Amino acid sequence: MRIDGRRRSGNVEDRRSIGGRAIGIGGGILGAIVIGVITLLSGGNIGDVARNVIGNQASAPRTEKYVETAEDRQLADFASAVLAGTEDVWTRTFREQGWGEYQPPKMVLFHGSVQSACGNQTSQVGPFYCSADRTVYIDLDFFKKMETDIGSGGDFAYAYVIAHEVGHHVQNLLGILPEAHSQMSKVSKTEANRISVRIELQADYLAGVWGNIDNKMFNSLEPGDVEEAVNVASRIGDDYLQKKAYGQEMPDAFNHGRSEWRVRWLTKGLRNGDPAGGDTFSIPYSAL
């Protein structure tokens, strides 16, 4: 993904030096997947399942003082450039669609743990969006571990993760997220999970729309970029993770969607770039 010469966002807050770095002891890919599935079964609305999948859970975490590396600086700069791209794309899109003035989210970089308006979170949670303070939270170690822990990586894969969380912010501004959460509180667990799937697939679609428009505005995509994002989407579907953890699917516990669904909605957004074309709520669940 090309970011040379592009502006960086002024909405990034760096909290990486606060609280030290959490160090996991033990774990591994199987343990990480199990924690991801437990999150699915608990019905947590966390945006990307992968944030729990690659937590590399620990039995007794310790902390050490955080020291920024050259790789960390590069990743922080990249995240700032991607966030700036989402600001440019959605500011223009909101105006063109008649959705009012886009109010960009803040991004908080943290390391180990962070306090948000949605409560205290650790790095095991990975990237998440908190609607209460309209902020995207990211521990940059998530990006470092993507390739080793789930077999997917690359700069546009990282951008997809950020754009997905910003997609939740777009849903929040449009009233979609609070309405969906309200409906989830009134139905059974299985039905609430299905609403969650619709939320997450729409965020995937919006991430794809961003990628399409960002490329038109800045010629940002390079050969292989789309494949990187699709590869990540294919490895964070509920069916894929459940089979890894338990050897079988548990469809009633899906709350992010099958891998094929996530790939379908991401690629649909990337292909058509239509911000109004991602209605995941009115079509039959079986057709997602």
SULQUI-V30251 format. One record per backbone hydrogen bond with DSSP energy under -1.0 kcal/mol. CO is the residue of the C=O (numbers start at 1). NH is the residue of the N-H. If there is no record, write none. Layout:
CO:NH
CO:NH
This chain:
3:6
11:107
13:109
15:18
21:64
23:62
25:59
28:32
29:33
30:34
31:35
32:36
33:37
34:38
35:39
36:40
37:41
38:42
39:44
40:43
44:46
46:48
48:51
49:52
49:53
50:54
52:55
62:23
64:21
69:73
70:74
71:75
72:76
73:77
74:78
75:79
76:80
77:81
78:82
79:83
80:9
80:84
81:85
82:86
83:87
84:88
85:89
86:90
87:91
88:92
89:93
90:94
91:95
92:96
93:97
94:99
106:136
107:13
108:138
109:15
111:113
112:123
114:121
116:119
119:116
121:114
122:125
128:137
130:135
134:106
135:130
136:108
137:128
138:110
139:142
140:144
141:145
145:149
146:150
146:152
154:158
155:159
156:160
157:161
158:162
159:163
160:164
161:165
162:166
163:167
164:168
165:169
166:170
167:171
168:172
169:173
170:174
171:176
171:177
172:175
175:179
176:180
177:181
178:182
179:183
180:184
181:185
183:186
188:192
189:193
190:194
191:195
192:196
193:197
194:198
195:199
196:200
197:201
198:202
199:203
200:204
201:205
202:206
203:207
204:208
205:209
206:210
207:211
208:212
209:213
210:214
211:215
212:216
213:217
214:218
215:219
220:2
222:225
224:228
225:229
226:230
227:231
228:232
229:233
230:234
232:235
237:241
238:242
239:243
240:244
241:245
242:246
243:247
250:253
251:254
257:238
258:262
259:263
260:264
261:265
262:266
263:267
264:268
265:269
266:270
267:271
268:272
269:273
274:277
278:280
284:287
285:288
